[in-house]
Amino acid sequence: MGAEVMHDARVEHLSVDVRASLRLFAFYLANGTIDVELLDGFDYRSAVFHSGSSLEQVFAIYGNVLQVDEVGMVLNDGDAQYRVAQWIRACCDPGYRVEPPFEAWETELHL
């Protein structure tokens, strides 16, 4: 069958709310406006976008922290964005300490 991807109607898609949250997260990240209070004065974009691994970690944290209810509604977009902002701040500011410290599940990179 080659490289063709077949659509299977039984496969669930991300809910509209999750897709909207993901889109807005990417928009804020690219514009340098993720949690403007915590990251005030830090133009983090060069630090995040300089390597794929930094950007990969940002999206891993966001996806790992994001919670969705049984009908697909996002429950904690602000919390997920804040944890990402903490990780970014720690990368840009060696004196900053993440509180509470990240747990392994928050930063895990899933394959």
C-alpha positions in Angstrom: 0.0 0.0 0.0 3.0 2.3 0.0 3.0 5.6 1.9 -0.7 6.2 1.6 -2.6 6.9 4.8 -6.0 5.4 5.0 -8.7 7.2 7.0 -10.4 4.9 9.5 -13.8 6.3 10.7 -13.3 4.4 14.0 -10.2 6.5 14.9 -11.1 9.3 17.2 -9.9 12.8 16.5 -8.8 15.4 19.0 -11.8 17.4 20.2 -12.4 20.9 18.8 -11.6 22.3 22.3 -8.2 20.5 22.4 -7.4 21.6 18.8 -8.2 25.2 19.7 -6.1 25.1 22.8 -3.2 23.6 20.9 -3.5 26.2 18.1 -3.6 29.1 20.6 -0.7 27.7 22.5 1.4 27.6 19.3 0.3 31.1 18.5 1.3 32.5 21.9 4.5 30.6 21.9 5.5 31.9 18.5 4.5 35.5 19.4 6.5 35.5 22.6 3.4 35.9 24.7 3.3 32.7 26.8 2.6 33.8 30.4 3.7 37.4 30.0 3.9 38.0 33.7 6.4 35.1 34.4 8.4 35.8 31.2 8.2 39.6 31.3 11.5 40.9 29.9 12.6 37.6 28.4 12.5 37.2 24.6 12.6 33.4 24.8 12.0 32.7 21.2 15.6 32.3 20.2 16.2 29.9 23.1 13.1 27.8 22.3 13.4 27.9 18.5 17.2 27.4 18.2 16.9 23.7 18.4 14.2 21.1 17.8 14.8 19.5 21.1 13.9 22.7 23.0 10.7 23.1 21.0 10.0 19.3 21.4 10.3 19.7 25.2 7.9 22.7 25.3 5.2 20.7 23.4 5.9 17.6 25.6 5.3 19.6 28.8 2.2 21.2 27.4 0.7 17.9 26.2 1.7 16.0 29.3 0.1 18.6 31.7 -3.0 19.3 29.7 -6.1 17.6 31.1 -9.2 16.9 29.1 -12.6 15.7 30.4 -14.6 12.8 29.0 -16.3 14.9 26.4 -13.1 16.5 25.2 -13.2 19.8 27.0 -9.8 21.2 28.1 -9.7 21.7 31.9 -6.4 23.3 32.6 -4.9 25.1 29.6 -3.6 27.9 31.8 -1.8 25.5 34.1 -0.2 23.7 31.1 1.0 27.0 29.6 2.3 28.1 33.0 4.4 24.9 33.4 5.8 25.5 29.9 6.6 29.1 30.9 8.4 27.9 34.0 10.5 25.5 31.9 11.3 28.4 29.5 12.2 30.8 32.3 14.5 28.2 33.9 16.3 27.9 30.5 16.7 31.7 30.1 17.3 32.6 33.8 19.8 30.3 35.6 18.7 31.9 39.0 15.1 30.9 38.5 13.8 27.9 40.4 10.8 26.0 39.2 8.2 25.6 42.0 7.1 23.0 42.4 9.9 21.1 40.7 8.9 19.2 37.5 7.9 15.6 38.0 9.2 13.1 35.5 5.8 12.6 33.9 5.6 16.3 33.1 8.8 16.4 31.0 8.6 12.9 29.5 9.1 12.7 25.8 6.7 10.1 24.4 7.5 8.2 21.2 
